[in-house]
Amino acid sequence: MDDASTDHIGDSDNIASLDVAAVREGIAGLRLGQPLIYFPAIGSTNTYLMGRAREGAAEGTLVTTDDQTAGRGRMGRVWKALPGQQLILSLLLRPSFPPHFIMMASALAVAEAIERETGLVATLKWPNDVLVHGRKVCGALIETGEGAAVVGIGLNVNGSLADDPELATRATTLADELGGATVSREALASALLTRLDALYHTLQTDGLAGRQAVRDAWRARLSTLGQRVVIRQGAASPADGPTTLTGLAEAVDADGALTLLTDDGQRHTITWGDIE
């Protein structure tokens, strides 16, 4: 299959289709997003792209879809699909820097794209959830292997989560936050990729100064800092049970790890977990 000529793979009925041509036009000239592969429906864009990465696919390869049927979030969660309403992207990178900076850059790019295209204020919950009015609109999943990193981004754009009352207490869509107004997924994709392209170039070329700049911008958007939080971590091994820590989210270090001051006065460095 020739990626450069592949616009559509498969079929999908009764789902609003992404205007792939508009996305292509919006990201023309970028380093990232070329080539662009579109599926009307697919199990997981990350799984597909990791396979292509092992086959030697070019850095910047982008996979997008209207309906992800087997998506997954951080810590093994199932991704709730809103067919034809979400912006779902997976991007292949080959970074010369630690991959946690991709997490920072991708969260930043999403937040800035939301603000540019909708006027909504977006904040970040450590490490990479994007929030609007305190509820999650976007998450990212980064998978690495053999010198490659695939970042998957799932953004709730249109539609509503009102039919899932439990989820709606924690998550939302941009359309719901705008009172039901429809948001252009194509414009969001272009804005997101344009900003991520610039941030990635900074990380690849500006060394420690570039990493510091991205980290500082990411840190400035963290709504977690200064808050009392509960962090839940799954079992590290079958012999261990899950861990729960409660305390004050004090700071993040140079690598993005969270410093948690627990009620017994101890400080913990948190590199992963589910935070509330």
C-alpha positions, -999 to +999 in steps of 0.1 A: +000+000+000+013+034-009+007+058+020+010+089+000-019+080-022-041+065+006-070+087+016-097+062+026-095+026+037-126+006+045-163+017+047-186+032+073-223+040+072-243+067+088-213+085+104-202+120+098-170+117+078-139+137+084-131+160+055-096+145+048-089+169+020-095+199+043-071+184+069-045+178+042-048+214+031-046+227+067-013+208+074+003+213+040+040+220+045+043+206+080+068+180+089+043+161+109+011+146+094+027+134+062+016+109+050-019+109+062-039+077+064-076+077+070-099+049+081-137+054+083-135+028+112-106+009+128-100-010+160-071+011+172-051+038+154-022+033+178-021-004+173-021+000+135+005+026+135+028+007+159+027-021+134+036+003+106+064+017+127+079-018+130+078-020+092+098+012+089+071+038+083+083+074+080+084+098+109+054+121+108+030+094+095-005+102+108-035+079+111-070+092+118-105+077+119-141+085+125-148+054+146-123+037+169-139+004+180-112-009+202-095+022+215-079+023+249-068+049+273-041+051+300-038+023+325-058-001+302-091+018+302-116+013+274-120+044+252-156+056+249-163+061+212-185+088+198-185+078+161-181+108+137-179+132+167-144+129+180-110+138+167-089+107+168-052+109+157-021+087+160+012+101+150+045+084+145+076+101+159+112+091+162+124+115+190+160+122+200+148+131+235+129+112+263+094+104+253+077+120+283+084+154+266+061+142+238+034+138+264+039+174+275+040+187+239+009+168+228-012+180+258+000+216+251-009+214+215-044+201+222-051+228+248-038+256+225-058+243+196-090+242+216-085+278+228-077+290+193-107+274+176-133+277+203-123+303+228-127+279+256-101+279+283-082+246+286-062+234+315-042+202+321-046+175+348-013+158+354+001+142+334-017+148+301-055+150+304-070+182+289-098+197+308-125+223+301-144+237+331-128+209+352-140+180+330-119+159+306-122+165+269-090+148+257-065+122+267-033+109+251-016+075+251+020+072+242+035+039+232+072+033+225+094+007+210+124+002+187+133+038+185+097+049+177+070+066+197+033+067+187+012+093+204-025+087+202-049+116+209-086+114+214-105+146+216-143+148+224-154+175+199-191+172+190-220+152+203-228+148+240-221+125+270-254+134+286-267+098+280-239+085+303-246+104+336-217+088+355-191+096+328-206+131+323-196+141+358-159+136+348-159+142+310-175+165+284-174+175+248-164+209+233-199+211+218-216+207+252-193+234+267-204+257+238-240+251+244-244+226+216-225+245+189-208+223+163-170+225+162-150+219+130-129+187+136-109+196+105-099+231+119-090+216+152-069+189+136-050+215+116-044+238+146-034+209+168-009+195+143+005+229+134+013+236+171+026+201+178+049+203+147+064+235+161+068+221+196+083+189+183+108+209+162+118+228+194+124+195+213+144+180+184+166+210+177+169+232+208+184+206+233+180+213+270+167+248+264+139+234+242+129+208+267+129+234+295+106+257+274+081+230+267+082+218+303+076+253+316+046+259+293+031+225+302+036+232+339+020+266+337-013+249+325-014+222+352-045+227+373-033+198+396-006+217+414-015+231+448-045+208+450-051+179+474-053+148+453-058+110+454-034+089+433-043+053+425-017+030+411-024-005+399-004-035+412+032-034+401+032-072+401+006-100+406+019-104+442+013-067+450-020-049+456-030-015+443-016+016+459-035+047+469-017+079+481-034+111+493-018+144+497-008+178+483+004+180+447+034+203+453+054+204+421+067+187+390+104+180+384+125+185+353+112+152+338+075+159+346+072+136+376+048+148+403+060+156+438+033+145+463+034+156+500+014+130+519-003+136+551+024+119+571+049+145+559+067+123+533+074+134+498+068+109+469+079+111+433+050+100+412+058+090+376+025+072+368-010+067+382-046+078+381-052+111+398-083+127+412 
